[in-house]
Amino acid sequence: MQHNLTILQNALAAHLLGILRNKNSRIEQFRAALDKLSYILLAETMRDFPLKVCEVETPLEKTQVSCLAHSVVLVPILRAG
């Protein structure tokens, strides 16, 4: 059986996780840390997503940029209890 496990080695993520785990963190600190950590996890998750070349128009000229090859849908899973 193959396991797909990635251990995130990121100093900022570790720091933010420490804020989340600290029982003395104020609700504002907790929410801010959770917001920042979710962006880090999203970036890590999307690291290997396929890209395609797209053309955009800048103020100076048209140029080619990288775009996601497929649409991405995020579905939050809310649990109570």
N, C-alpha and C positions, 0 to 999 in steps of 0.2 A: 504494500500500500504506500503510495507516494503522498507525502504531506507538503502542502504549500504554506510555509510559514516564513514570514519576514519579521525579523527583530529590528525595530527602528533604533538606530544608534544616532541620536540627535540630541545635542546638549539642551537646546531650547525646549524640545518636546519633553525631555526629562524634567526640566525646571517647571514647566507648566503642569505636568502630571503631579509634581510635588505640591503645587498650590491646590490642585483638585483633591488630593488625598489629605491635606491638612485640615483637621477639624476646626482650627481657629481661623480659617480663611473667611473673610466677609463675603457675603453673597455677590457683591460687585466684583471682587477679585475672582471668585469662582467662575462667574459668567464670562468675564473677560478672558480668563485662562482657557476656558472651554471653547470659546469662539476662536482664539488663536490656534489652539491645538487641533481643532477640526480642519483649519486651512492647511496645517502641516500634514495631517493624515491624508487629506484629499490630494495634495501635491504628490505625496509618496505613492498613493494608490494609482494615480494617473501617469506615473513615470514612464510606463511602457505602452501607453495607449497609442494606436496607430494614427499617423498624421498624413495629411495630404497638402499639396501646394494650392494656395488660393491667391487671387490677385486682389489688391486693395489700391485705392487711390489716396495718396498722401497729399498734403498741400503743394508739394513740388512735382510729383510724377506718380505714375502707376508703378507698383512694385509687387513682388511675390513674397508671401509670408506663409508660415505653417499654420494650418487649421486642423482641428480634430476631424478625423475621417468619418466618424459616426456621431450621431447625437448621443448625449449622455443624459440619463434621467436618474435623479437621486430620490429615493423614497425613504422618508424617516419612519422608523419603527418606534411607536410610542407605547410604553408599558406603564401600567400602574401596579403598585403593590409589590 
